[in-house]
Amino acid sequence: MTDPQIVLTERVQQALARAFGQEHADADPLIRPSQFADFQANVAMSLAKRLRRAPREVAEAIKTELSDFPGTIEVSGPGFLNITLDDSWIESEATRMLADPRLGVGTITPSQTVVIDYSAPNAAKEMHVGHLRTTIVGDSLARLHEHLGNTVIRQNHLGDWGTPFGMLIEHLLEIGEEAAVAQLEAGQGTEFYQAARAKFDSDDAFRQRARVRVTTLQSGDAETMRLWHVFMDATVRYFNKVYQLLGVTLTDADLAGESMYNPMLQKTCDDLEAAGTAVISDGALCVFPPGFTGSDDKPLPLIIRKSDGGYGYATTDMAAIRYRVHDLKAERILYVVGNEQALHFRMVFAAARLAGWLPDSVSAEHVQIGMMLGKDGRRFKTRSGESVKLMDLLQEAVDRATAAIADRGYDEATTKEIAHAVGMGAVKYADLSVSHDSEYVLDFDRMISFTGNTGPYMQYATARIRSIFRKAGVAPAEATGPIVLAAPAERALGLQLLGFGELVSQVTTESEPHRLCNFLFQTASLFSTFYDECPVTKEGVDPETRQHRLALCKLVLDVLEKGLDLLGVPVPERM
Ligand code: ARG
C-alpha cells in the first residue's frame, strides 16, 4: 500500500498499541492534511482524555514509538503530531508505482458480483437528457468495479412494456413497418409516440383497436409480438447509436427490459400473497413495508397488482430484485436512477427484505441521480418547453468542440476525431464531476471550456504531457525510474500521485466518481505548477534531471489516462 495516509494510519496505530496497549490498535489516528507539514495526527488529544494524561505527553509517547518512521515528527500546539515524510520515501514509493501496471490500485478480495442497473430509457419515448446522466454515471461505476476485480453484470432495465404499446403498434401498422422503423432508428421516438397519442385521443376506432392490441400483446399473440419486436429492435438500434457515440460499454447482452419479467409477474404476486407479505387492500394487492406512512399517517402501500388486475412498475421491480439476487447471484445491486424515484426504491428494498428475497448479506443501493437543469435553474427543456433530444445535445457538444479547435491547423479527419473526443468528453466529464445526487446545470460554455475542472482541460493536460515526450524525442514507455523529487513542486506532485490507488477503491465503494474527477483535477493542477517551475526539455537541463522529470511526467500521464478511462472519458492523442 502506497497511499501515505493509509501508511501513516497503520504506523500510528502500531505505535498506539505499543505505547498504550493492544486495545488501542484500532483507534482512528485522525490523520489529516496539514498546513505545517504533510499530515497531522490528532489522536493524542482525544486519547489523552480517555487516559487522563496530558495530551502533549501522549503525543510525545507516540512520537517515541515512531522513531523508525521514514519522516520527521514534531509535537506542536496542544498535542498535534506534525508529520513530514522523507523525500526518499516518497521517491521510492513513486518509483515503485511507476513500475506497477496497476499504479497502486488494489483488487477487492474476495471479489463481489455487482449488478448495476443503469441507463434504462423508455422505448415509448425519446431517450432524453435525463437518461444521459444515469447512463454516464452507471457506466463509470461499471468500469470502476471491473477494474477492482469485481464481476459486473450490467442491466439495462428498458421501459419496453405497458399499455402505450397498444397504440404504438397500431400506429406502426398504419404508417407501415418500413417507415416506422426508419423513423425510430433516426431517434424520432417522441414524434412517433405523439402521433400515436394524437390519434388515440381523437379517433374512436383507433382507440378501440389500440385497446384490443394491448390485450393481444399481453396474451403473447405471435403476430403482435412480431410487431412489438419490429418496434423494439428499431428503437434499440437507436439507443445503441447513442451508446456508441458516447463510448458507453452497454451492449445488447445487457438488455433486461421490463418485458423480460412478464413471465415472472404472476408468480411474484402469488408468492408474496401466499407468504402473507402482500395483502389485498381496496382490491389491489399491496405490500406495506414497515416505516412508510403517507401524509395522512396511514401505512403507505407498494402496489404490486392494481385492482383491475394489471401489474405495474413496482411489480416488475420486485420480480427484478428477486431475479438479481437468486439467479444473477448479486452481492451488491446498484440502481443508478433519478432521485425522484427515491421513495419507490426504498419501498421496493424494504418489501424485498420483508419477503426474504433480499438477504442482509446483499446490499441494494439507489445511486440517486440529480436532475439536469437549464441555465435558468429549471428542468432542462428546449425553448418551446419540450425535453431536449439527446442526439441534438451531443451534436451541439461536437459542434462547439469543432469550433473550439478550428484554429489549430489540423486536417479535416483529425479535427473530426479530436472534436468528437472533446465533445463527448466534455459532456461526460460535466456529468461526472458533480456529485451524482446534486442537481446540475447544463452549461455548454462551461463544460467545453479548456480551463477549470472540465473534460477538455483534463484531456488537454494529458495531451500536453504527450507533447512533452514528443519534444523530448522519447516514447512515454521508455521513461523509467527512478523518480527523484528535488523541487517542491515535484515533491507535491509525487505525494499527490501516491494517493491514487486508495482513492480509486474509495470512489468505487462509495459510488462517487466525482471524487475521482477532483483528484485528477488536482493532479493536473499540480502538474501545471511543476511544469512552470521545472523545465523538462529546455536546453540547459542536465540529462539526469531531464530523465527524472520525464519519469515523473510518465507517472502523471499514466494516472490521468487510467483515471479518465475509469470515468469513460476519451483521451485524444493530441489537442
Ligand atoms: N425506465 C425508468 C425511467 O426512465 C428507469 C428504470 C430504472 N430501473 C429500475 N429497476 N426501476 O424512469
Boltz pocket constraint, residues with backbone or C-beta under 6 A from the ligand:
constraints:
  - pocket:
      binder: B
      contacts: [[A, 117], [A, 119], [A, 120], [A, 121], [A, 122], [A, 157], [A, 158], [A, 159], [A, 313], [A, 317], [A, 320], [A, 335], [A, 336], [A, 337]]
      max_distance: 6.0
